[in-house]
Amino acid sequence: MNDLGEIQEKLLQSKSGFTYKIRTAMPKDAKKLIKYSQEVFSEGEYLLTTVEEYNITVREEKRFLESFLFGEGNLAIVAEHNKEIIGFLTFHNGMRKRIQHVGTLGMSVAKKYRNQGIGKAMLSELLNWAEKNPIIEKVTLEVFDANTNAIALYKQLGFVKEGRMKRGIKIDDKTYYDVILMARFTKDN
C-alpha cells in the first residue's frame, strides 16, 4: 500500500460469476466517471445528488480525483467491468488536526450490478486501507433509513448506528427520509 490514497488493484469475481476489478480511481477516469455518475444519479433513489444537479466538467472531475491521490486520509476507488465503471467509493478525512482521524465515505454501484458483492468488496478494501493508515481511526457514513440493503451491508462489515437525523432528506413537499449515522472504528484504543 502506498501511504497516500492508493490501493493495490484486485481482480474479483461477482456472485453471478463475471470478473471485475477494484482499483484506485485516477484522473484519467474522469470522463468515464462522469458518464457513470449521470447514470447512477438518474436511477438512484437513495443518493443525495440528483441528476439535474450534477453538472461537472471533465477538468473539474480530474481535479476532484487528483485531490484523493494527494492526501494521507483520502481514497477513491472504482469497480470496473469490461472497461466500464460499475462502482465508485470515495473517502476523505477531516481537514483540521482534531478531526483528521475521522473520515466519511460515499459509495454507489450501478443498478444492474447491485447485489453482486461489488459494494462489499469496495468497502472491505477501504476498511483494509483505513486499518493500515496511521491517521484514520474511524470510518463514518450517512445512509437513508429506507436503504435497508445498504444498512445490512454496513452492519455485516462492523458498522454500528451512532445516530439518526430526523427528516434529514427532503425528496418533495410530502416525502422525507431520516438519515442514519453509522461508524466503524479501525484501531483498538
Steps between C-alpha positions, in 0.01 A plus 500: 500500500618846415480739797283730289156430359571187300417131521635192327289403197296181554322270259181357652202289405140607552233279655366422151847417368622798297848637563558859605782698650530746784768765476592853592297761310736711289461838329495321161168344611326839501291454182395148594412612852284784373309256280468254790386772742234630261364146466507428874346834597216443253416161653602549862210557732730497805763745381535856618584650160236514229585466133378859441753631752792306359672740263873440508763544232773250420756748632313534833466123531873455434581751774259324735667163436849649537406629846455141619849402389680766700352480846603246760140458612331486159414212272292455184429153360327382184360160413536426129360232269591486130664843535171647624475651848234315697572626853658799670607567859653813648640558847642818647608592848464822695716794400573620854747335738234406755280321245754358256467155663138474378386472140176466309423267213260518209430203276284397206464200271325513161150356527554202270807395701350519849472195727813351343742569787657806334407748772622258766831453316559876465407563862723215621788648301441840662492346848825309434662822381366695801627238747851536356482878476672654806265801504154344456333366815133522404301457179157664493208513259147628462226284347130549426299308759301328222816361338480173692736310266778751558440508876519118512831507310645764732397300809650184348834682469497621860338843476273603786224758511610816678199719440201605295434831331121528487366613161857565385413441134214677322394342172195719444245694709356179644787250493780495754757244608689480824877474470674227699852586620726194518867446581771242545821543695814377322741505794475347845532776759 
